Amino acid sequence: MKNINKELEIVLINGEPRVNLSQLAEILGIVHKSALNTIYKYEAKLKQKGELVFKKQGRKKKYFLNEAQFLFFISLSKNTKVAVELKSNSFDNFMKIWVSSRLGLITGSDNPNL
């Protein structure tokens, strides 16, 4: 069984909370190539939910999904124990960031680690 307790890191990119696709795939136990294939297959739908942000690392792209894209992506996964727990925890984390940003506790600047 995958590590349910591994927390999905949420970073701010251009003031918007996003999750790293690679980390999401790892937590869900999805092979990274399969996760990328899902991104390519549903690219149009993902773009309807916001800009599809990626950072190039050589020939590879490191994708970062916004909340709507994340929720859509994870809805495509089976409702395993890990996926359900991740959905619940991520909802809580997105809500904390949303509330904090509305209260002015988060500046909205980019994460310097990206």
N, C-alpha and C positions, 0 to 999 in steps of 0.2 A: 504494500500500500504506500502511496506517495505521502509526503510530509504535509499534513493538513495545517500544521502549526507554522509553516513557513509563510511569513507575511509578504504580501505583494506590495512592492514599493510603488508609491504614487509620487510622481515628480511634476513640477510645474514647468510647462513649456509655453512661452508667450502668455503667461497668466492662466493657463488652462491645465487642470490636473490630467495626467496621462499615465498609462502603464506600459511597461516594456513588454512587447510581444514575446521575446525570448524567455523572460522570466515567467510570464503567464503560461507558456507552453510547458516549461519545466515543472511548474507546480501541478498542472493538470495531467502530467505524464504523457504529453503529446510530443511526438518527434518534431523538432523545430521545422524540418522540411514540410511536414504535414500542415503545421500552423501557417507557414508561408503560402502553401497551396490554397489554404482556406482564404487567406488575404487576397490572393490573385483571383480566385474564383468569385468572390463576393466584393471585389474592388468597387464596383459601381454603387452597391448598396452602402458600403462603408463610407464612400465619399459623400453620399447623401446626408450622412450624420456628422460631417465636418471634414476639415482638411486631413488627409492621410499623411501624417508627419513621419518622416524617416530621417535617419542620419546615415550617410554613406561611410562605410569603413572598407576602403579598397573597392572591391567589386560587390561587396555585400551591403545590404540595407538593414538597418536596425530600426524597426517600426515601433512607434509609440501611439497607442490608441487612447482617444478621449473616452469619457464616460459612456456616451452612447455607442461608440464603436466597440468598446469593451463589453458592454452588456449584450450587444448583438453577437459578437464573436463567441462569448461564453454561452449564449443561448443555443448555439449550434453544437455545443459539446453535450455528451450524455450527462444525465443527472446522477453522476456517481457521488459517493459521499464527499470526496474531495471537491468536486465542482460545486455542490450545494453549499458546503462550508465556505468556499472561496467567494461565492456569490454573496452570501450573507456578510462575511467580513469586509468585502470590498464595498458593499453598499454603505456600511457603517463608516469606512474610511473616506469615501467620496463625500458623505454628508458632513463629516468633521471638517474636511478641507473647504467645502462650500460654505459652511457656517463661519469658519475662521476668516475666509476671504471677504465675506459680507461684513464682518465685524472689524475688518481692517487689520487683522492679526497676521495676514500673509500679504506681502507686498505685490506679488504677481511677477516678480523678476524671474528670469530663467534660472534653472538649476545650473550652477557652475560646473557640475560633474559631467555634463553632457558634451 
